[in-house]
Amino acid sequence: MAITRARILGTGHSYPEGILTNADLEKMVETSDDWITSRTGIKQRRKAAAGEYTSLFAVRAARQAIERAGLEPADIDLLLCATVTPDQILPSTGCIIQAELGANNAAAMDLVAACSGFLYGLTMADTMIRTGRSKYALVIGAEILSQYVDYTDRQTCVLFGDGAGAAVLGVVEGDRGILAARIRSDGRYLEQLFSPGGGTRRPPSAETLAAGDHFFKMRGNELFKVAVRSMADISREVLEEAGLTAADVKLFIPHQANQRITDAVANKLNVENERVYSNIAMHGNTSSASIPIGLDECIEAGRINDGDLVLLASFGGGVTWGGVLMRW
Ligand code: ACO
C-alpha cells in the first residue's frame, strides 16, 4: 500500500524594505560592527517602518506560496500563523490573514512557539494532512520583532529582524514529503527569553510601559548552550526515525539565531558548511519566519531539487525546539 505523506507544494517570503545595519546600531548603543559580526554573523536586519504590521508581510508570503502551489486561496482548509508578534490580541493574526487572502474555507488560528513556531506548524499540518483532516494547509511564520526590541539593550537589539515566510502543504503518495517531524518544549527555561509585561499577569499600564516590560529580555549565554544541544539532539532523532543519517542530508536549514549556534550544531552533526544554509548576515534572527524565509530562498536559488533530503531544526523561547526531515 502506498504511504500517504504531507509535502510542501509551494513557498513564499516577504520582508520590509527598511534595513538596519550594524553601522546604524553603532550610533544607537555601545557596540561595533566587529563585535556583532564576530559574535553573531549578522551584518544587517530588516526593520518595519511605522504603520507596517505582521499580517502585511504574512499575506504577501502566503499569496506567493499559494500561487506557486498552483492553488487558489479558497483551496486552503487549514491556516496556521506562527507568531509571537501578532497584529493585535483579538482576533488571531491567522483570521486577519484569512480575510485578506479570501481563504474562506480554512480553519485559521495562531500558534505561539517563538522561533520554533514554523516547525510546530509544519508538524501540526503534517498530522492533519496524513489523517485526512486537511487537504491543503498553509503554514506561515511572521514577525515584526522590532516592535518588541529594546533599542537601548545592546544584547538583544543587534539580533532581531522582521519578515515572513509561508508554505502550502498537500497530500502526496510515495517517498517524497515529510518523513519525520518532532516538536518539544521545556517551560522550566521560560525566563531565558521572555517579555514580562503586556498580558494578564502584568497588564499594560503606564508603569509597565515606562519599565519596558513589553520588551524581550534574554539570557543569551544560557540560551546558546541549550539551543545547540537541543537542535543537534532533535536533528538526530528525526534522522533516526527515518532510518537515515546526517550524511544523507543534502541541505540543512537551521533556525537562524546566531552563526555560532549554526556552526556548533552543524559541527555536532558532522554536516559541513556547503550543506548548511545561512542568511543570518542579511536577516538576523526573524524568529518563526527564519526557516520559511530560508527555505524559500534556497528554492529560488535552485539549491533544492527533487529527491533531495532537507533537514530543518529550530530552537526558541519557551523554550521550544523542533526538527523536520523531508524528501523534496
Ligand atoms: N556589543 C558589544 N558588546 C556586547 C554586546 C554588543 N551588542 N552585547 C553584549 N556585549 C558584551 C557583554 O556586555 C559582555 O561584556 P562584559 O564581559 O564586560 O560583561 C560581553 O559582550 C560578552 O557577553 P556575552 O553575553 O557573554 O556574549 P556572547 O558571546 O554570549 O554573545 C549573544 C551574546 C550574541 C547574545 C549570544 O549569547 C547569543 O547569540 N545567544 C543566543 C541567543 C539567541 O539567539 N536568542 C534568540 C532567541 S532564541 C534562539 O533563537 C536561539
Residues whose N, C-alpha, C, O or C-beta is under 5 A from the ligand:
A	BS01	ACO	E30 T31 S32 W35 R39 T40 C115 R154 Q155 V158 G220 N221 L223 F224 A227 A257 N258 F315 G316 G317
